Amino acid sequence: MNFRLVDLSAEEIAQQLSVVEPLTDSVRGLIDAVIRTEVDDDELNAAREQIDAIVARLRTKQKPGSFGVQFTRELSGLSWGNAAVGARNGIAPPMRIVHHEDGRATCDVELGAAYEGPGGLVHGGVSAMLIDQLLGEAASVGNGLPCFTGTLTVKYLRPTPLGPLSMSAETVRREGRKIFVRGEICTADGPTVTAEAIMVSPKELPSRDQIMKLRAELAAQDGQG
Ligand SMILES: CCCCCCCCCCCCCCCC(=O)SCCNC(=O)CCNC(=O)[C@H](O)C(C)(C)COP(=O)(O)OP(=O)(O)OC[C@H]1O[C@@H](n2cnc3c(N)ncnc32)[C@H](O)[C@@H]1OP(=O)(O)O
């Protein structure tokens, strides 16, 4: 697994996010505009040339592979490439604000044209991805144990319209490294999707000792600098 500790303070992270999140929102705007524009072919070709120039500009300095998951010294995860919540990922729905309280995770999200399956409705795979993320966060944060999805069961009760949605997830019970969670996606009229999952904290995650060793190495670097 691509796991790395980074030496960033909360202020430095906030500073980076203040630049990155508006850029990602602009990319989301681009995706939405490409889907819905009705300009003529010449305009489309001109737009493509401009987009290609921007891509070339960004590629002048680029990470190899994926973004990976970086952790701060305080063990906050910076999963900025994540498909569901990545702050740098324009494909990820704008699912940023996840509230955790008493083992329950909640989140509001507004899904536009980029998340369509049947006409005017949310794609079932998108619903599954979003609720999977929230279930995973409820299990991981609620129990202080980073988890992977082992089994996910999704029930589509009625079509989910594009637009504003609210989601919630909570732990039902824990058996060793297995955490049983359930959650739902709702419109103002009630749930459209319910889901259950068995989240498993993998035995091969970096151990607390390994994490502490990495933190000590960062502290030693501070001492030298
Ligand atoms: C510091 C704290 C805060 C951290 C704060 C971080 C926040 C972070 C938020 C993360 C939010 C992520 C939300 C998205 C989550 C993904 O999208 S994860 C990606 C999708 N999932 C995967 O790729 C998982 C692939 N599978 C695997 O890696 C491994 O099979 C697993 C699931 C980790 C299990 O491997 P393992 O640790 O070797 O498990 P193993 O020892 O064989 O079995 C342990 C127990 O789990 C059961 N089990 C194993 N596999 C499964 C399964 N697939 N289904 C059901 N049960 C299973 C076994 O039966 C066994 O049960 P018992 O015998 O103990 O009763």
Ligand as a Chemical Component Dictionary entry (heavy atoms), coordinates in Angstrom:
data_LIG
# 
_chem_comp.id                   LIG 
_chem_comp.type                 NON-POLYMER 
_chem_comp.pdbx_formal_charge   0 
_chem_comp.three_letter_code    LIG 
# 
loop_
_chem_comp_atom.comp_id 
_chem_comp_atom.atom_id 
_chem_comp_atom.alt_atom_id 
_chem_comp_atom.type_symbol 
_chem_comp_atom.charge 
_chem_comp_atom.model_Cartn_x 
_chem_comp_atom.model_Cartn_y 
_chem_comp_atom.model_Cartn_z 
_chem_comp_atom.pdbx_ordinal 
LIG C1  C1  C 0 -6.120  5.840   13.267 1  
LIG C2  C2  C 0 -7.596  5.534   13.028 2  
LIG C3  C3  C 0 -8.366  6.437   12.157 3  
LIG C4  C4  C 0 -8.060  6.243   10.736 4  
LIG C5  C5  C 0 -8.794  7.172   9.880  5  
LIG C6  C6  C 0 -8.590  6.872   8.469  6  
LIG C7  C7  C 0 -9.816  7.211   7.693  7  
LIG C8  C8  C 0 -9.816  6.333   6.512  8  
LIG C9  C9  C 0 -11.173 6.249   5.953  9  
LIG C10 C10 C 0 -11.210 5.040   5.120  10 
LIG C11 C11 C 0 -12.463 4.977   4.359  11 
LIG C12 C12 C 0 -12.305 3.956   3.311  12 
LIG C13 C13 C 0 -13.568 3.800   2.534  13 
LIG C14 C14 C 0 -13.327 3.094   1.243  14 
LIG C15 C15 C 0 -12.823 1.710   1.471  15 
LIG C16 C16 C 0 -12.334 1.054   0.240  16 
LIG O1  O1  O 0 -12.691 1.343   -0.863 17 
LIG S1  S1  S 0 -11.219 -0.178  0.491  18 
LIG C17 C17 C 0 -10.968 -0.822  -1.144 19 
LIG C18 C18 C 0 -11.856 -1.979  -1.426 20 
LIG N1  N1  N 0 -11.542 -3.113  -0.580 21 
LIG C19 C19 C 0 -10.454 -3.860  -0.821 22 
LIG O2  O2  O 0 -9.707  -3.679  -1.759 23 
LIG C20 C20 C 0 -10.217 -4.957  0.171  24 
LIG C21 C21 C 0 -9.523  -6.136  -0.489 25 
LIG N2  N2  N 0 -9.407  -7.224  0.486  26 
LIG C22 C22 C 0 -8.400  -7.212  1.366  27 
LIG O3  O3  O 0 -7.478  -6.379  1.333  28 
LIG C23 C23 C 0 -8.429  -8.261  2.419  29 
LIG O4  O4  O 0 -9.112  -9.386  1.949  30 
LIG C24 C24 C 0 -9.141  -7.762  3.733  31 
LIG C25 C25 C 0 -10.620 -7.392  3.490  32 
LIG C26 C26 C 0 -8.398  -6.530  4.266  33 
LIG C27 C27 C 0 -9.077  -8.862  4.780  34 
LIG O5  O5  O 0 -7.749  -9.308  4.832  35 
LIG P1  P1  P 0 -7.073  -9.836  6.178  36 
LIG O6  O6  O 0 -6.753  -8.714  7.092  37 
LIG O7  O7  O 0 -5.952  -10.706 5.758  38 
LIG O8  O8  O 0 -8.297  -10.661 6.795  39 
LIG P2  P2  P 0 -8.297  -12.123 7.413  40 
LIG O9  O9  O 0 -7.238  -12.171 8.480  41 
LIG O10 O10 O 0 -8.284  -13.159 6.357  42 
LIG O11 O11 O 0 -9.747  -12.114 8.055  43 
LIG C28 C28 C 0 -10.072 -11.342 9.202  44 
LIG C29 C29 C 0 -11.572 -11.503 9.443  45 
LIG O12 O12 O 0 -12.266 -10.770 8.408  46 
LIG C30 C30 C 0 -13.120 -11.661 7.670  47 
LIG N3  N3  N 0 -13.056 -11.278 6.266  48 
LIG C31 C31 C 0 -11.975 -11.326 5.469  49 
LIG N4  N4  N 0 -12.294 -10.888 4.236  50 
LIG C32 C32 C 0 -13.597 -10.538 4.290  51 
LIG C33 C33 C 0 -14.486 -10.028 3.319  52 
LIG N5  N5  N 0 -14.079 -9.753  2.077  53 
LIG N6  N6  N 0 -15.744 -9.778  3.704  54 
LIG C34 C34 C 0 -16.160 -10.041 4.963  55 
LIG N7  N7  N 0 -15.356 -10.529 5.937  56 
LIG C35 C35 C 0 -14.100 -10.792 5.578  57 
LIG C36 C36 C 0 -12.559 -13.047 7.891  58 
LIG O13 O13 O 0 -13.572 -14.019 7.729  59 
LIG C37 C37 C 0 -12.059 -12.940 9.310  60 
LIG O14 O14 O 0 -13.155 -13.077 10.179 61 
LIG P3  P3  P 0 -12.997 -13.916 11.556 62 
LIG O15 O15 O 0 -12.446 -15.248 11.155 63 
LIG O16 O16 O 0 -12.010 -13.122 12.384 64 
LIG O17 O17 O 0 -14.375 -13.953 12.118 65 
# 
loop_
_chem_comp_bond.comp_id 
_chem_comp_bond.atom_id_1 
_chem_comp_bond.atom_id_2 
_chem_comp_bond.value_order 
_chem_comp_bond.pdbx_ordinal 
LIG C1  C2  SING 1  
LIG C2  C3  SING 2  
LIG C3  C4  SING 3  
LIG C4  C5  SING 4  
LIG C5  C6  SING 5  
LIG C6  C7  SING 6  
LIG C7  C8  SING 7  
LIG C8  C9  SING 8  
LIG C9  C10 SING 9  
LIG C10 C11 SING 10 
LIG C11 C12 SING 11 
LIG C12 C13 SING 12 
LIG C13 C14 SING 13 
LIG C14 C15 SING 14 
LIG C15 C16 SING 15 
LIG C16 O1  DOUB 16 
LIG C16 S1  SING 17 
LIG S1  C17 SING 18 
LIG C17 C18 SING 19 
LIG C18 N1  SING 20 
LIG N1  C19 SING 21 
LIG C19 O2  DOUB 22 
LIG C19 C20 SING 23 
LIG C20 C21 SING 24 
LIG C21 N2  SING 25 
LIG N2  C22 SING 26 
LIG C22 O3  DOUB 27 
LIG C22 C23 SING 28 
LIG C23 O4  SING 29 
LIG C23 C24 SING 30 
LIG C24 C25 SING 31 
LIG C24 C26 SING 32 
LIG C24 C27 SING 33 
LIG C27 O5  SING 34 
LIG O5  P1  SING 35 
LIG P1  O6  DOUB 36 
LIG P1  O7  SING 37 
LIG P1  O8  SING 38 
LIG O8  P2  SING 39 
LIG P2  O9  DOUB 40 
LIG P2  O10 SING 41 
LIG P2  O11 SING 42 
LIG O11 C28 SING 43 
LIG C28 C29 SING 44 
LIG C29 O12 SING 45 
LIG C29 C37 SING 46 
LIG O12 C30 SING 47 
LIG C30 N3  SING 48 
LIG C30 C36 SING 49 
LIG N3  C31 SING 50 
LIG N3  C35 SING 51 
LIG C31 N4  DOUB 52 
LIG N4  C32 SING 53 
LIG C32 C33 SING 54 
LIG C32 C35 DOUB 55 
LIG C33 N5  SING 56 
LIG C33 N6  DOUB 57 
LIG N6  C34 SING 58 
LIG C34 N7  DOUB 59 
LIG N7  C35 SING 60 
LIG C36 O13 SING 61 
LIG C36 C37 SING 62 
LIG C37 O14 SING 63 
LIG O14 P3  SING 64 
LIG P3  O15 DOUB 65 
LIG P3  O16 SING 66 
LIG P3  O17 SING 67 
# 
